[in-house]
Amino acid sequence: MKPAPATLPSHCVQRVDPDLSTQIVGAGETVLLSELLLGLIASRECPGHVLLEILDRVPEWVKAGRVIVSGFHSPLEQQMLRSVLRRKRCVVKVLARGMTDYRPTAEEREPLAAGHMLVITACPPQVRRTTRETALERNRLVLALASEIVIPHVADDSPLAALLKERRSA
């Protein structure tokens, strides 16, 4: 997958750090960034009932034509990705590493080819593994790109909880 620079629409540029916005590269349907994105972020560990509640909301979001933006990294986020892609709806996946060696999963290939998916990152190409810091940067980017955020579960004292506290204080 060969990444290309991804230009952010004006409504996103205002919310993304200027230095970061020039580093964003992606592959897939870049026009998805111009949509009003619904951000989804959840802690890695999440109760089963929360997962079921979120999956119950997917048809509502699909029917409304919402484009979901997320890292799709936690188990809840991964389930959400599969559910949305099965319904042939659109997503923006934000990586917490560079794209040089990114290989789409089997379930991502068709949506990428069909224009239902965009994969982006602001990480330099040499970042090959997700770290706690790159995951936090990815979540900051998801929060900046989203016009609305859904946070179904945040574990106490987690890095995500600290990030959200930092964001509220800003």
C-alpha positions as CSV (number, residue, x, y, z in Angstrom):
1,M,0.0,0.0,0.0
2,K,1.6,3.3,-1.1
3,P,0.6,6.2,1.0
4,A,0.0,9.7,-0.4
5,P,-0.3,13.1,1.4
6,A,-3.8,13.5,2.8
7,T,-5.1,17.1,2.7
8,L,-7.5,17.9,5.6
9,P,-10.6,19.9,4.9
10,S,-10.8,23.3,6.5
11,H,-13.1,22.2,9.3
12,C,-10.5,19.7,10.4
13,V,-7.4,21.9,9.9
14,Q,-8.7,24.2,12.7
15,R,-8.6,21.3,15.2
16,V,-5.4,19.6,14.2
17,D,-2.0,20.8,15.2
18,P,-0.5,22.6,12.1
19,D,2.7,20.6,12.2
20,L,0.8,17.4,12.5
21,S,-1.6,18.1,9.6
22,T,1.3,18.4,7.1
23,Q,2.6,14.9,8.1
24,I,-0.7,13.0,7.5
25,V,-0.5,10.5,4.7
26,G,-3.1,7.9,3.7
27,A,-4.4,5.3,1.3
28,G,-7.9,4.9,0.2
29,E,-10.8,7.4,-0.3
30,T,-9.5,10.7,1.0
31,V,-12.8,12.4,0.3
32,L,-14.1,10.7,3.5
33,L,-12.2,13.3,5.5
34,S,-14.6,16.0,4.3
35,E,-17.5,14.2,6.0
36,L,-18.7,15.0,9.5
37,L,-16.8,12.1,11.2
38,L,-18.1,10.2,14.2
39,G,-15.1,9.4,16.4
40,L,-15.0,6.1,18.4
41,I,-12.4,5.6,21.1
42,A,-12.5,2.9,23.9
43,S,-10.1,1.4,26.3
44,R,-8.6,-2.0,25.5
45,E,-10.5,-3.7,28.4
46,C,-14.2,-3.2,28.1
47,P,-17.2,-5.0,29.6
48,G,-19.2,-7.2,27.3
49,H,-22.4,-5.3,27.8
50,V,-20.8,-2.1,26.6
51,L,-19.6,-3.9,23.4
52,L,-23.2,-5.2,22.8
53,E,-24.7,-1.7,23.4
54,I,-22.3,-0.2,20.8
55,L,-22.9,-2.9,18.3
56,D,-26.6,-2.3,18.7
57,R,-26.1,1.3,17.7
58,V,-24.2,0.4,14.4
59,P,-27.4,0.1,12.3
60,E,-28.5,3.5,13.5
61,W,-25.2,5.1,12.4
62,V,-25.2,3.2,9.1
63,K,-28.7,4.3,8.3
64,A,-27.7,7.9,9.1
65,G,-24.7,7.6,6.7
66,R,-22.2,8.3,9.5
67,V,-18.5,7.8,8.6
68,I,-16.7,6.4,11.6
69,V,-13.1,7.5,12.5
70,S,-11.1,5.4,15.0
71,G,-7.9,3.7,15.5
72,F,-9.9,0.4,15.4
73,H,-7.3,-1.0,17.8
74,S,-9.1,-2.0,21.0
75,P,-11.3,-5.2,20.8
76,L,-14.5,-3.0,20.9
77,E,-13.2,-0.8,18.1
78,Q,-12.2,-3.9,16.0
79,Q,-15.7,-5.4,16.4
80,M,-17.1,-2.0,15.4
81,L,-14.9,-2.0,12.3
82,R,-16.0,-5.5,11.2
83,S,-19.7,-4.6,11.8
84,V,-19.5,-1.3,9.7
85,L,-17.5,-2.9,6.9
86,R,-19.9,-5.9,6.7
87,R,-22.6,-3.3,6.0
88,K,-20.5,-1.7,3.3
89,R,-20.3,1.6,5.1
90,C,-17.4,4.0,5.3
91,V,-14.6,4.3,7.9
92,V,-11.4,6.2,8.4
93,K,-8.8,4.1,10.2
94,V,-6.1,6.1,12.0
95,L,-2.8,4.1,12.5
96,A,-0.5,4.6,15.5
97,R,2.6,3.8,13.3
98,G,3.9,4.5,9.9
99,M,2.3,3.1,6.7
100,T,5.5,1.8,5.0
101,D,4.8,-1.8,5.9
102,Y,1.0,-1.6,6.5
103,R,-0.8,-4.5,4.9
104,P,-4.6,-4.3,4.9
105,T,-6.4,-7.3,6.4
106,A,-8.5,-9.4,4.1
107,E,-11.7,-7.7,5.3
108,E,-10.2,-4.3,4.6
109,R,-9.0,-4.9,1.0
110,E,-12.4,-4.7,-0.7
111,P,-13.6,-1.6,1.2
112,L,-10.4,0.2,0.3
113,A,-10.8,-0.7,-3.3
114,A,-14.5,0.2,-3.3
115,G,-13.9,3.7,-1.8
116,H,-15.5,2.8,1.6
117,M,-12.3,3.2,3.6
118,L,-9.4,5.5,4.2
119,V,-6.3,4.5,6.3
120,I,-4.3,7.5,7.5
121,T,-1.4,8.2,9.8
122,A,0.6,11.1,11.1
123,C,3.5,8.9,12.2
124,P,6.8,9.0,10.2
125,P,7.5,5.9,8.0
126,Q,10.2,4.6,10.3
127,V,7.7,4.1,13.1
128,R,7.0,0.4,12.6
129,R,5.3,-0.5,15.9
130,T,2.5,1.0,18.0
131,T,3.7,2.3,21.3
132,R,1.8,3.9,24.2
133,E,2.9,7.4,22.9
134,T,2.0,6.7,19.3
135,A,-1.4,5.3,20.4
136,L,-2.0,8.5,22.4
137,E,-1.1,10.6,19.4
138,R,-3.4,8.5,17.2
139,N,-6.2,9.1,19.7
140,R,-5.5,12.9,19.7
141,L,-5.8,12.8,15.9
142,V,-9.1,10.9,16.1
143,L,-10.5,13.4,18.6
144,A,-9.4,16.3,16.4
145,L,-10.9,14.9,13.2
146,A,-14.2,13.9,14.7
147,S,-17.1,16.3,14.7
148,E,-18.8,14.1,17.3
149,I,-17.2,11.6,19.7
150,V,-18.5,8.3,21.2
151,I,-16.5,7.0,24.1
152,P,-18.3,3.9,25.3
153,H,-15.7,2.9,28.0
154,V,-12.7,4.4,29.6
155,A,-10.8,2.3,32.1
156,D,-9.9,4.2,35.3
157,D,-6.3,5.4,35.4
158,S,-5.7,4.4,31.8
159,P,-3.7,6.5,29.3
160,L,-7.0,7.2,27.5
161,A,-8.5,8.6,30.8
162,A,-5.5,10.8,31.2
163,L,-5.8,12.0,27.6
164,L,-9.5,12.8,27.9
165,K,-8.8,14.7,31.2
166,E,-6.0,16.7,29.5
167,R,-8.4,17.5,26.6
168,R,-11.1,18.8,29.0
169,S,-8.6,20.9,30.7
170,A,-7.4,22.5,27.5
